């Protein structure tokens, strides 16, 4: 069985994994590099500061559409974010 299949089969669905912590840390780092506060980002994506805070603390799981919208608001692309995330994982 290929490694990616084994990894997917055993993948945890919890937001309380090390990988998810790296995921939200990557989003937070990009926001900080963009010079935006949680309030400012929330306004750009049509959400509250509380929403931004919750996903940055790992309390709220994001879907791909939300991630893309956050990336656009932060002046980056989904693919650039994915590369940065993958780099932090390795």
N, C-alpha and C positions, 0 to 999 in steps of 0.2 A: 504494500500500500504506500503511495507517495506520501512524503512528509506533510504536505499541506492538507491532505485528507485526514491524516491522524490528528493533526493540530486542530482542525475544524471540528472533528468529531468529539474532541474532549474540551472544546472551548467553553469556558464558563460564561453564563449569561448575566452574572451579577455585575453591577457597576463598581463593586468593591474589589477590583482586581488591580494588579500592578500596571497592566497595559492600559486600563481605563484611566488610572491616575496620570500616566504619561500623556495620554490623549488630552485630558483637560489641562494639564500643565502646558502642553504645546499650544493649545488655544489661548490660554492666559498670556503666555510669553509673546505670542503674535499680537495680542491686544495691547500689551504694554509697549512693545516696539512701535506700534502704530500711534502711541501717545494718547490713547483713549481711556477714559474711565469706564467703569461698568455702566454708569448712568448714560454716558454718551453712546456707548455701543448699543445699549438697550433702545435708546431713541432711534438709532439708525436702523435697527432690525424690527422696530415696532413691538418691542417687549419692554418689560420693566427691569430695573436694576436688580430686583430680587430674582428674576429669571436667570439673568447673567450670573449672579452670585451662586445660585443653586447649581447650575451646570459646572461652574468653575470649581465648586467644592465637591463635585461628583455625586450630588444628590438627585440630579435630573439627567436622564439619558436623552441624548439628542438623536434625531434621525438625519439622514443624509441631506434632505432638503434644508433643514435648519443649519446644518454645518456649512452647506454651500452659501446660504444667505449670510452667515456670520463671516465667512471668508471674504465675500464680496464687500461687506461693510468694512472689513479690516484692510481692504486694498490688496488682497491676494486671491489666489485661485484655489479651488478644491484640490487640484493636483499638486500645487506647491505645498499646501498644508499636508497632504498625504506624504509627500517626500520628507518633509521636516519631521513628521510623526514617526515614520519608518526609521529615519536616521537616529532619533532619540531612543527608539526601541533597541537598536543594535549596539 
